[in-house]
């Protein structure tokens, strides 16, 4: 008996769970890199009014297409140059972080709620409910997202809110698939049977037994979907049916720069690199969270 | 019966099963429609307060389905379950939960890895509306003490505990509502041999302390002999023999019980692996044999066994369903 209670990892017992996660996060290189880049971009978005040297909407047609400072013709008045309407590119880039993050997080949040509800219902109830929901998921998987999004935006007009809503209503499929499979696994555990045998209500079983065990996978899928939504918004904006001008979306900036690609390529490269960095950082953070928090996975 | 000395029940059994049957409908193929699988078939059993009934049988014979029916997790297709003479189907889910609680085989899957030990044990109290936080904390710490765990483990997470400690937590959770009956589904088979006896002795101590009644499901006959006062043998959804433990292990009467006891592997390697006269494999439960379900494997099968199903008859030594004994008694 004494030997039995004395077992267990003594180190793990000394440290609280939060501290253990913190230490493991610090030891994960991918997570650290992603977190630093993501942190910088989030700071850019939050403090955009303080950081931006100029008004991102102010046009100056006498100072069009000025190249960045590293070019011979550039100057520190416009560190990243100006676009075809003479707007300061650095300011537009900084404000563009707001749009990208807003769309990414907004769309991932809406689709997360839809997908999680469907997935948990399918996984928990099984049988007919599962059959119907699986059919809806399959139907959704067979739908081309870009095409449907383009059609809807073309019909009802483009605005920031509509782009977020359309992407949110289209991107729930991965949530639903992952949550369904994970809920099925969780429900096979005896602690769910024990909760039923205690007389727990359905709501209590879902909230206190199933959801905490879904959290890991939910966070990982959510980060993937944030990145996915940001890329889709850029694609829609590039095709001219995303965020309407003059909002400084990175995708729109690439789109507006495409006629100047031969002579002023930085107009495309700079927002393109930012999109790449943001999506990479989000994916690194998502993978890192999965590695750091999974209760048994310390690989 | 030794159990009746424990408490005065006025002759009403703590738990009584009356002709309980549970069917499942399984898909037999894409166009074949559904076929009926009778997992529990016409089981009648009464358990007195303070008794420990060991339920034994092969994998797939319906033991676990029967335990789910008793816990109210699966409705019986036919028949009734009674607690102290009251029908379970007439009671609310939570009223049943207060009287009967499960202990599971696998202590790794029976505790939610995301919750602390304290909140796992306190969960039934929350469900049943005990609001007072300090009272709940006191009861949890008392219960940890009862099952032999230090109360500081209330803050630990299940991942920090060993298998034996986890099973103690599962027992504490089952006992915190002060139920009368515990359904133990193979509670020791996932544990190390050295820990098994600790858990068994804990269960026996708790039986005295809390006036508990156990239905102890196991395929480990040594464990059943150690803990049970009575043994019930199940084969393909039916009870084939019920007897007092001592009598059962000295002289099992049903041919299937005899084969089960012969199959125990002794620690003496010179005796080799026992030969069990159970030719053939376990029959398909979707398509059970006619007559006595055991007759294709029975060394004493008679022509009558293939046509008539023997009824479970009561005599002075217990209950048995076999034409062989019924015939000898009839003579």
Interface residues (C-beta under 8 A of the other chain):
Chain A: X1 X4 X5 X7 X8 X9 X12 X13 X17 X188 X189 X190 X191 X193 X194 X195 X196 X197 X198 X199 X200 X201 X204 X208 X209 X212 X213 X215 X295 X296
Chain B: X71 X72 X73 X93 X94 X96 X97 X98 X100 X101 X102 X104 X105 X106 X109 X110 X111 X112 X113 X114 X115 X120 X123 X124 X127 X128 X148 X149 X150 X153 X156 X157 X159 X160 X161 X162 X164 X165 X170 X173 X177 X195 X198
